[in-house]
Amino acid sequence: MGRGEEAHKMLALALSRNPQRAPVLARLALLQLKRGFVYDGNQLLRRLIRIGDSSCLLPVLDIFQDEDRKLLQSHCHWQALAILKGTQEGAAIREAIAHLSFAILAAGGYAEDCLLTRARCYGHLGQMKTAIFDFNAVLKEDPRNVQALSGRGLVHLALRQQKEAVQDLISALKVEAGAVMPAILSLKPEARGLVTGWLLQHGRATLSELVATKDHPGEETLGDLLTMAKALTKICRAAQHHIFYTDVLMANGKHQEALKHLQEAFGHCPAEDFARARLAVLQLQSRNVAGAAAPLSALARRDEKDLAFLLNFVDTKQQQHLAQAAAQEGKVLMKGRDHQQALGYLSLAVLASRDSPRHLRRRAACLMHLRKYEKALKDMEKVLQGHGCNSPKTQAGDHCCQGFLLLALAREEAAVQQYMQALQLDEPLALGTITECPGRESLTKTFHKIAQHNFEKQRYEEAWKITDYGLKIDKSSELQKLKARLKREASSCSIH
């Protein structure tokens, strides 16, 4: 009715009778602000905060006009900011939250600036789920709100929710990278390192998939990756961030820009293997393949997965030349007994040739010299998988190699099976290989051990078969005795 003075007298009388009545305090605070008595209004609001009942504001706000509600919203928001500027203690932050809640109520339930500030306050107090609730309220109205996206991302970071944090921060970077970077830079070193690590890991995985499969980029395009990579180089000038940025430029077809960035970040002759390999790939068109093989082989010794990624930027013909040049250099180094250096070149040959059996065999031989039997075994398993078009002689040699590796790994039963297959395919070649390594006498002892084990388990047919092949290797007296026992004790079985 516009009769403010009468309302004030009645409220003051009611308050004198009961100083803790929240509905009276709320009405009187609003009236004092409307009358221009800011200090009095603020003191009344603080008393209302201490009581902890803000719900009584709702029916009062329905009575006041829009300009009055805006006045309350503005005052409470300003008061909250003043409190936060003065101190960051828990009690003060909780008081600021209360003022922000009043402001949000006065705005009808949605006030972007107040919601964002209140969400940060909740985050500071460790009330992460409540903070996410406020950020979600902003994003419901504006899905591209950078502050809400980055704020929610950092809350997920604090909760160690990697997937959600990365998703929000990438979305924010797409909208406005310049507004997100200060928030990340303001983090403590440990948290900043964690979030940049997560972003890099996600970006690497996405880029590798796009480059390897040649798929058309979906929602997360190469342009989005470029934005993220550029931001990472500004947040932290670590070598891995510059290398990732270079890779994204290469994937975008910006080879000259990639070369320029690489040279600016690392110099024209970088010492970092990852950078040298990329420089070699970018300059491959204007320099000989043999020159590119050296830095790429150095990368192969450190990270084959990264080398496989880089080879996606080299055309098929160049990859074939690379494989040939690397294989030749690896062969020379092996003759010189520099097996560690040779391994890098042979790995390059394997990757550039898409697992050519010829190069796999040579790398397996190199790995054997280095006593890396498990890795050598994996190479030979790939060779054996493609045996369909090989001659019996070649297959026999591969089975002998596999048998030797299994022996070195103390997997004797499997080794015996490989040697038996080799003898079946080409007996003269197999016997010649066995004579050189591991030696007939030594291998025969292994055959006897495995045959004896099968005999004791009453697997007579398998024991007979192993004994028979073992006697082809060497006329061992132990094997001959075992064969005689088999004839006596398993006469009812069809083993011969």
HELIX and SHEET records of a PDB file:
HELIX    1   1 GLY A    4  ARG A   17  1                                  14    
HELIX    2   2 ALA A   22  ARG A   35  1                                  14    
HELIX    3   3 VAL A   38  ILE A   51  1                                  14    
HELIX    4   4 LEU A   57  LEU A   61  1                                   5    
HELIX    5   5 ASP A   66  GLY A   86  1                                  21    
HELIX    6   6 GLY A   90  ALA A  106  1                                  17    
HELIX    7   7 GLU A  112  HIS A  124  1                                  13    
HELIX    8   8 MET A  128  GLU A  141  1                                  14    
HELIX    9   9 VAL A  146  ALA A  158  1                                  13    
HELIX   10  10 GLN A  162  LEU A  185  1                                  24    
HELIX   11  11 PRO A  189  THR A  213  1                                  25    
HELIX   12  12 LEU A  222  ILE A  235  1                                  14    
HELIX   13  13 ALA A  239  ALA A  251  1                                  13    
HELIX   14  14 HIS A  255  PHE A  266  1                                  12    
HELIX   15  15 ASP A  273  LEU A  282  1                                  10    
HELIX   16  16 LEU A  284  SER A  286  5                                   3    
HELIX   17  17 VAL A  289  ARG A  302  1                                  14    
HELIX   18  18 GLU A  304  LEU A  310  1                                   7    
HELIX   19  19 LEU A  311  PHE A  313  5                                   3    
HELIX   20  20 THR A  316  LYS A  335  1                                  20    
HELIX   21  21 HIS A  339  ALA A  352  1                                  14    
HELIX   22  22 PRO A  357  HIS A  369  1                                  13    
HELIX   23  23 TYR A  373  GLN A  385  1                                  13    
HELIX   24  24 HIS A  387  CYS A  389  5                                   3    
HELIX   25  25 PRO A  392  ALA A  408  1                                  17    
HELIX   26  26 GLU A  412  LEU A  425  1                                  14    
HELIX   27  27 GLU A  427  GLU A  436  1                                  10    
HELIX   28  28 ARG A  440  GLU A  456  1                                  17    
HELIX   29  29 TYR A  460  ILE A  473  1                                  14    
HELIX   30  30 SER A  477  GLU A  489  1                                  13    
END                                                                             
